[in-house]
């Protein structure tokens, strides 16, 4: 038994060390209220189709599942479908995998559950995506001309640059230990404004991430509401049981 307990302690220590080593820039907190805002989810779906679905796909999601966020078949057909697609089709891209690999060096990942797969020690997957989509900056040394503070040397170009504008990474030389000069990152500076103000761009990114988070588990809002009612029921049932127990033992005693 002692060896078993010791092995568990060692395993937990290694897990803690692994999480601690993730490091990297801190992730900004995603505004969770967007997940219950139907207008935000609908706008996020539109952004996803217009900017993400050209290269990425969501092969585990069908267009008609957007009924859950208040969209009718006619609205989906008018605003979200490409030519030839049907409301019951899966959300797939027309970009061939071999072409994608030639353009970007790798096949863009499927985004069906990307919000669930990117969680880590720094926060949730939604926090990661919200920070990632706001952290692109110009870098002429990269094949696409873009780099990302959260995902260094990423192969993806900044598809939302027209909305955000162009940012530059600001570095300063500082003396580190031993007198060595280090190139220290100080932040991102907006160099050329986009069509949206920084506040409006952040709002658009929040809507897009809200849709990605919803798409990763479409039933999550219902599950949370159901969980609240279950807890309320259990609370009331506990009170009833407590009073029945008291009444029973009163007669016994």
Buried (B, 14 or more C-beta within 10 A) or exposed (E): EEEEEEEEEEEEEEEEEEEEEEEBEEBBEBBEEBBEBEEBBBBBBBBBBEBBBBBBBBEBBBBBBBBBBEBEBEBBBEEBBEEEBEBEEEBBBEBEEEEBEEBBEEBBEBBBBBBBBBBBEBBBBBBBBBBBBBBBBBBEEBEBEBBBBBBEEBBBBBBBBEBBBBBBBEEEEEEEEEEEEEEEEEEBEBEEEBEBEEEEBBBBBBBBBBBBBBBBEBEEBEEEEEEEEEEEEEEEEEEEEEEEEEEEEEEEE
